[in-house]
Amino acid sequence: MRRTVVAAAVTTAVAATFLVGCGKSSPSASGSSGRIKVVAAENFWGSIAKQLGGDRADVTSIITNPDTDPHDYDASAGDARTVASAKYVIVNGIGYDGWASKLLGANPVKGRVVLTVGDLVGVKAGGNPHRWYSPSDVHQVIEQIVTDYKRLDPADATYFDARQSPFETATLARYDGLIATIQQRYAGTPVGASESIFTPMAAALKLDLLTPESFLDAIAEGSDPTAQDKATCDNQIKTHAIKVYVFNSQNSTPDVQAQVNEAKAAGIPVTSVTETLAPAGATFQDWQADQLQRLENALASATGR
């Protein structure tokens, strides 16, 4: 279940950041290796930043453990020092990783560039924060990261441009190809889901997500769904109104597990997604493409197409 970030942990981390900021030297754009020092709050954005930066960027992701939920992460003093030393920081925003914004606010550094994904793609507080499940937003982030790299290291602008093109055309080819295939073959197919993490991808794939939005939001936010919403979801499974059920295996609450069991018992294909990279060492594109492939297999099984 989600919970509010523990105040003591944030206070400790902010204090550590303050101490770093009060030191005699401030972080430079590049470390001793000459690379841009980059910190991503989450590893899904960090994976993209690392691949685009190549040997001109030193990228650290704070959240890397698949068992860690970024919504309720407790920032540490070490995290504060990591953020304080960065010249480029990528946060998701939209209320998803408020702990990261607090660390940044505690130690403003001259010349630091911060990419807040929610601001970039125009999703305000209260909107769906899971923007890495929106393919169009992912491509926007890619473009912005390259733009920011060139701003921080103009001497290597040609290098960053040369990395962007093959990344978007070749590296993401399987990811983009699966999206196009699912759109073409399964547009309009009714599906169910455990939470709002799947909402942006369902829209991109043109699937008909029937689960009540209030149920999706409740599970994502760690609150209890209403009895009416649970009854609606149960009925959609019982009557086979949905063809596939998609659940976040990193947030499998009792209500979600009950629906997974019901779907399996009803013969409805079930597939999963995760909040962060799984396994932790996967690349963004392999992680997402593997999930899309499982979803395509489930759709094929359910529809016979």
N, C-alpha and C positions, 0 to 999 in steps of 0.2 A: 504494500500500500504506500501511496505517496505520503510524505509528511513535510512540514515546514523545516527548513534548514535550522539545525540546532544553533541557538544564538551564541553559546559559548565557543563553538568551533569557529564561527565566523569572526567573533571578536578576537580570538587568538590569531587567526590568519590575518585579519586586518592590521592588528598590532605588529605582526611580523613584517607586513608590507610597509608599514610606516617606518619601521626601523631601517629597512633597506633604503627607503626613499630619503632618509636623513643621513645616509652615508656620504663620504666625501666625493665619490664618483657616481655619475649617472650612466645607465646602459647606453652603449653605442649601437648604431644600426647593425653592426656586424660583430661577431665574436672574434676570437683570436684566429679562427680559420678563415676569416673573411666572409663568412656566410651571414645572411640575415637571420637574426634570432627570432624564431616564430613559436608562439604558443597557441594551441587550439584547445578550447575547453573540452571538446569531445573528439574522439578519434575518427568519427566518420568524416568530419571536416578536415581533421589533421591528415588523414590519408591522402585526400585530394591535394592539400597544400604541400605535402612532402613530395608527391609525384611531380607537381608543377614546378617546385623549387629546385629539384635535382641537387646538384652539388653546390648550388649558390644559396641554399637555405638550410638551416638547422632547425627542424620542426620537432616540438615536443607536444604530445597530447596529454592532458591531465587525466581524463577518464578513459581508461583502456580496458578495465576488467568487465567482461560481459555480465557479471553478476551485480555490477554497480548501476544504480538508477540515477541518471543525471538530475532528475527532478528533485531528489532529496539528498543530494551529495553534500557531505560535510567537508568544506575546504580546510586544508591543513596549513600549518606554518610553512611547510615545504612548498605547497602550491603557491602561497603568497610570494615566496622568494622567486619561484619560477616565473610567475607573471611579471614581477617587478623587473626582471632582467630582460624581458622581451621588448623588441622594437616593433613587432607586428603581432597582434592578438586577434584571434577569431573566436567570437562567441555566437551562440545561436540566437539568444534574445527571446522575446515574446513570453517572458516569464518562465522559460525552460531552465535557464542556468543563472538565476539571479545572484548566486554566490560568486560567479566570475565577474559580473559587473561591479559587485561590491569590492572585490580585490582591486579592480582597475581604478575605481573611484578613490580608493584609499591612497593611491600613489600615482598621481598623474605625472607622466614623463614627457618632456619636450621632444617632439619629433616622432613619438610613438603613433602608429597607425592602428586603428581598431576597426575591424569589420564585424558589424552586428548584422547577422543574416536577416533577421526579421525586418530591420529598417531597410535593408537593400531590396527585399522583394515586396515591401509594402504591406506586411501583415502586422497589425497593431496588437497591443496587449489585449488578451482575451481571445485572440484568434488561435487557429491550430498551429502549434509550434513545430510540428514535425516536418520541417521544410525539406529535409534530405530525402523524404519520400515523394517529393514533387520533382519530376525530371526537369521541368522548365526552370525551377528555382535552382536546381543543381547546376545547370549550365550557366545561369546568371552568376552564381558564386564563383564558378571557374573563371569567368571573364573578369570578375572583380579582383580575385586573387592575383591574376596576372597583371592587371592594371596597378595594383598596390605594390607588387614586387618591383615593377619598373619605376614606380615613384620612389621607392626606398633605395633602389640600386639601378639608376639610369644607365650606368656604364654597361650593364648586362641586359638591357632591354631586348636586344635581338635574341639573346639566349632564351629568355622567358617566352617570347613570341614563338620561337622554334619548338618549345615544349608544349605549348597550348594546342597547336594544330593537330599533331598526332595523338595527343591525349583525347581530344574530342572526337576525332574521326576513327582512330584505330583502337585505342585503349578502351573506350566506352562502346565499341561496336556491338559486342554481345549484349550489353545492357540495353542500348538503344534498339537493337534488333528484336529482342524479346518484347519490349514495350510495343513496338510496331506490330508484331505478330499477334499479341494478345488483343490489341485494339481491333485488328482486322478480323480475327476469327471469333472473338467472344464479346464484342461490344453489346451492351444491353443485358448481359447475363446477370441474373439476380444473385447476390452473394451476401453473406453475413460476416460480421467481424466483432472482435472482442473490445476494441477501443479505437480512439480517433487517430492512432498512429497510422492506420491503413487508409484513412480518408483521402489524403492527397493522391496516393498512388491509385486508389480505386477510380478517382475522377480522371486521372491521366489515362488510365487503361479503358475508360468509358464503360466500366462495370456499373451495375445498378446496386448500390449498397443500401440494403433495406433495413438494417439495424437502426433503431431510433437514435438520432444524434445525441439525445440526452443520456442514453445508456453508454454510448461510446465515450462521451465526455466524463461521465461519472467514473468509469473504470480508469481512464487515463489520469484523472485528478485524485484518485484514491478515496472517493466518496461512495456511498452505497447507492446503487441504482434503485429506482422505484419498483414496487411490486408490479405495477402496470407494465413498465418497460421489460422486466424479466418475463412476464407472461407473454408479451408480444414476441420476444426472442424465442421463447420456448415453442410458441405456436408456429413461428416461421420454420423452425426445425421439424416439428411434428408433421406439418402439412407439406413439407418439401418446397416451401415457397422460395427457399434459397438453395442454390446448387452447390455452393462451396462455403466452408466456414474458415476464416482466417483469424488466428489469434497470436498475440504477443507472448511468446514463451517466457520472456523475462518479467512479465507481470501477470502471471496466471493465478488470479484470485479464486476463491471457492466458487463464486458465481461463474467465472469464466471456465473453470475446470468442469463444472457441471454441464455447461453448454457444449464443451468439447466432447464429453462423454455421450451426451444426448445425440450430437451430430453423428458420431461414429456408430452409435447403436442404430441410428436411422439410415445408415448407409450413405451419408453425405460426406464427400471427401473433405478432410481437414488438413490445412497446411499452416505453417507458422512463419512469423517474422520476428525480428529482435530489435531492441532499442538501439544497441550499439553493435560494432563489428563483432561477428562471431564466426570463427574464432577470432580472438583479439588481434592476431597477426595478419588477418586477411586484408586485402585491399578493398577500398570502397566498391569498386566495380565488380570484383569477384563475389563479394558478399551479397550485393544487390542482385546480380545476375543469377546466382544460385537460388535465391528466394523466388525470383521471377520464374525460373525454370520449374521449381516445385509447384508454383501457382498455376503455370500453364499445364503441367501434368494433371493437376487436380481438376482444372476446367475441362480438359480433354476427357478425363474419366467420367466426369459428371454429365457432359453433353454428347459424348460420342463423336466429337469433331476434332 
